[in-house]
Amino acid sequence: MDEERIGLFIDYENLAIGARIDLKGHRFDFKPIADALAERGRVVVRRAYADWSSFVEDRKMLTRNHVELIEIPQRLGAVRKNAADIKMAVDAVELAFERGYITTFVVCTGDSDFTPLVHKLRELNKRVIGVGLRGSTSALLPPACDEFLFYERLAGVDLSVTDSSDNGEEQPAEAEPSRAQPESLDRLTSLLTGTLAGLERSSEGPVRSSQLKRTLLRKDPTFSETDYGFRAFGELLAHLEEKNVLELDGKNAGGDPVVHFSSSGDGESVAFSLLQKVVAELQGEGPVALSGLKNELRKRQRGFSEKKYGYSGFLQFVKAADARGLVSLEWSKDLDQYQLTSTS
């Protein structure tokens, strides 16, 4: 498969100043961005825009990394900033038309003014990756991109060490990524299984891990498995396989295994048993109303969610239990709602 050809455009003042303010004195380093993009394709254009008289040391760092420096003449305040934004946007669109072989554009900024540029590039069938500081990135920009990388998350960015540590003192070793709290992993599991269920419904063939990751990024361009303590997406999937949530077939098939729900269904069976038990307890003298039933399950199992098992809603989960003969689900015309009865 042909590799991605990447055009990189950096709003340098936005990133450098944002790093100094948001990261409490840390100097912006281009290398983590370069490494992240090297994993995604071949960078054929690298341009950074700024009034370089304000970034003397940074010029040397970027030059060593083969970044073309686009000079924005010294002007006053917003006029200078607008000039840099306009020049960068015009260059990006021009390159999209003149260099058809560039498939991916990387826009390094947190400024929402670049959102129309992102829309135009995607309209031209270009993939767009955004890069910015979490604290200084507009909420409008990440959802517009195909993928958005927060600088603080990138491998090689060590926020435990400030510039003042460059005095020869020993720096703290980089820690292994820690696992997220159970609540966070529960939300992640619900997101992943819900996405997998949707892909299985809409896809004619098997769902591969790369397809699942792309779909997760379409839902949330800021998604990163590293936020949950996993070093790679495959490691996350392996963890869920250990928990009998998923199964992976063909793990050695080019690193892109087929993903499907666990055939053992241990977790799902436990959930169905819980539903049966609760319905039996509440049944008393008559059927149990569907409304409020989910809260009853959560009283007995904290954090219960049918989405962990790939169901888009609680009604779909109950219908699956009904289809298996575990409970009986019927519509009451008098009460205008679903009612359940135990079959045991």
N, C-alpha and C positions, 0 to 999 in steps of 0.2 A: 504494500500500500504506500502511496506517495506520502512523504512527510509534509507537515504543515510548513508554509513559508510565512514568516512573521514580520510585520512592520511595527516598530516600537516608537511611540511618541510620548515624550516626557514633559509634563508641565512642571519644570524643576522647582520653581519658586514655591509652588503649592506643596510639593513633597518635602523639600528641604526645611522650609519654615515650619511646616506641620510637624515634622519629626522633632525639631528642637523644642517646640511648645508642648505637643502631646506626649512625647516620650521623655520629657524632663531632661533635656540637654544632650540626648543621644544624637550623634552625627549620622546623617543619612548615608547609607552604604548601598551602592548599586549592585554589588555582587550577588546578594540573595535574590534579587529580581532576575539577574542574568541566569543564575542557576535554575530558577523555577521555569523560565522560558525555554532553556535548553532541554528540559524534560518534555516540553510540549511541541517542539519543532525547531526549525532552522531560522534564526533571526537574520534577515537580509538587509534590513534598514534599522538604524538606531539614531534617533534624533532627540535632542533635549533643547528646550527653549527657556531663555532667561536673560536678564541683564547680568552678564558674567563678571562684571566688575565687582559685584557683591559676593561672588562665590569663587574666590581665587583658588583655594585648596581643592574645592570640589571639581574645578576644571581639570586639574591634574588626574584626579581619581577617575573621572569619566573618560578622559583621553586614553588612559591606560586600558580602559574597557572598550575602546574603539567606538565611542559614541560621538556622533557629529554634533557639534555645538552650534546652535542657531542663535546669533546675537540679536537681542531686542534692544535698540538704542535707548539710552537713559532718557526717561520722561517722568512725568509727575503722577504719582498715585495710581488711580484707577485707569488713567489713559494708557500708562505703560502696561498694566495688567491686561487690559482689553486688547492691546496690540499683540501681546504674546498669544492670547487665546485665539484671536482671529488668524494669525499666521499659522499656528499649529493646526487649526481646523481646515484651513484652505489647503495646506500641504497634504494632510491626510486624505481628503477627498480627491485631490489631484492625483495622488499616488494610486488610489483605488481605481481610477479610470485608466491611468497610463501603465500600470504594472499589474496586469490581470492575474499574474502568477502568485501574487501575494494573497493568501487565503485568510489570514488572521491579522487583525489589528489590535495592538495592545496600547491602551490609553492610560497613562500613569498620571492620575489626578484624582482629587476628591471633589472637584468643582462641578456643581450641577449645570453650569453653563455649557458643559460638553455633552449633556444628554442628547440634544438634537443631532450632534455629530455621530453619536453612537447609533441613533435611530437611522440616520442616513446610510451609514456603513452597513448596517444589517439589511437595509432595504436593497443595497447593492450586492447582497448575498455574501457578505463577509462576516466571519466570526469575530466577535469583539470580546476581549478580555480587559477588564478594568483592574487597576492597582491603586490603592490609596491607604491612607492612615485611618484607622477606625474612628478616632475622635474628630477628625476634620473632613470626613467624607459625607457629602450630602446624602440624605435618605433616598433621594430621587435617582441617583446614579447607578447603584448596584443592580436594581431590578431591570434596568434597561439593557444590561450586558448579558452575554452568554455565560460568562463566568466572572466573578469578582474576587480578587485576592487582596486580603488585608495584609499590609506590609508586616505588621507585628507577628503574623502567623507563619511567615516564610521561614524555611530552614536556613539557619545561619544568622538570624537576627537574635542576638542575645541581649535582652533588656535588663538582665541582672548585672550588667557591667556598663558603666558610663565611660565617657571619654577620659575622665581623670584617672582611669585605671591603666592607661597606656604608659605607665612609668616603670614597667618591668615587674610589678607585683604579680604574684600568681593569681590567675582568674579562676573563679569557681567552675568546676566541671559541669558540662551540660547534663541535665538530669534526663532520665528516661521519661517519656510521656506517661502521665498518670491517667488512670481510668476515671471517667466522669462518674458523678453520683448516680445511684440507681434511677432517680427520677429523670435525669437527663437521658440515660440510656433507654428508658421506657419510651420517652418521646421520640428518640432516634429510631427505635424499633418500630414504632407505629408509623412513622414517616416512610421507612424503608419497605415495610411489608405492604402498606397501602399502595405505594408506588409499584411494587412488584405485582400485586393483584391487578392493578389497572393495566399494566403492560401485558399480563397474561390474557386479559380479556380482549385487548385491542390488537395484539400481535398474532400473526398466523404461525410463526415459528417459535423456537425456544428463546428465552430471555437470557442474554449474556451479561456478565458483570459490567462490561464497558457500556452497554446500553442502559443498564440500571443507573450507573453513575451519571451518564449524560442527562437522563431524565430527572434525577435529583437536582442537578445543577439548573435545569430549566425551571423547576419549581422554586428553587432558592439558589441564585447565583453565588451567594456567599457560603454555601455549604462546604464544609471541610471535615473529613473524618478526624483530623488532628485535634479538633475542638473537643472530641470525646476520648482522647488519649490513644488513638490508633495511628500508627505511622504510615499506613497505606490502606487503601480501600479493600484490598484483598485480606488484610489482617482483620478488618471489621467484619467482613463476610465470614471468615473462619471462626471468629468469636460467636457469631449468631448461629453458625452450624453446630458449634459445641453445645449451645443452649437449645438445640433441636427446634430452632425457629425456621432455619433454611437448610437446604442441601445444595452442595456444589458438585457438578458432574464435569469430568474432563479437566481437572485442575492443572494438568500439564499441557493442555491444548493452547499453547501460545500465551499462557497467562490470562486467558479470557474464558473462564468456565461458565457453563450454563447454570443459572440460579433458579431454583424452584422451592416451593414450600416443603417442609420436612414430611416425608411419607409416614414417619412414625406417629406424627401428630400428637406427641405427648402433651405439649402445652395446650393445644386446642381441646384435647380430651378432658383435661383438667377444667377448662373454661366451660365446656358443655356440662360436665358433672356438677359444677357450681350452679349453673342455671337450673338444672334439674332439681337440685337440693333446695334452692331458694323458692322455686315455684311450688314444690311440695309443702314447704313450711308455710307459705302464705296462702295456699289454696283454701284451707278452712272449709267453709260451706259453699264456696263457689269459685268460678274462674278468677284468674289474676290478671288485672289490667296491664297492658304493655307499658303504659305511661307510668313512670316512677320505678319501673322494675330495675333499670340499670343502676339507679342510686342504691337500691337494695343490694345488688351484687357488690357495689363498691364499699358498702358498709362491712361486708364480710371479706373482701379482698381489695385492699387499698391499691388504688391506681389501676383498677380493672379497665381495659379498653379492648373492644373487639377489633380495633385496627391493628393490634399486635399480630393478629392471625389472618390479616389480609382482607377483612371485611370493611366495606366502605361506610357502614352504619350499623346501629344496633338491630334494626329490623331485619337486615340481611343476615346477621348472625343468628337471630332467633329463627328465621325461615330455614336456615341450614340445619339447626337443631330439630326443627319440625320435619324436614325431609329425611332425617336419620331416625325418626320415630322416637326421639328422646323427650319431646314435649309435643303437645297439640296446640296449634295456633289457628284461631278462627276469628272472623270479623263479626262484630256485634252491630247489627243495624240499629238496635234500640239505643245502645250507648255510643254509637258512632266511633268505635275504636276497636283495636285488636285485643283479644283476651287469650290467656294461656291456661292450659290444664296439664297436670302431670300424667304421664303414661305409665308410671311405675307403681 
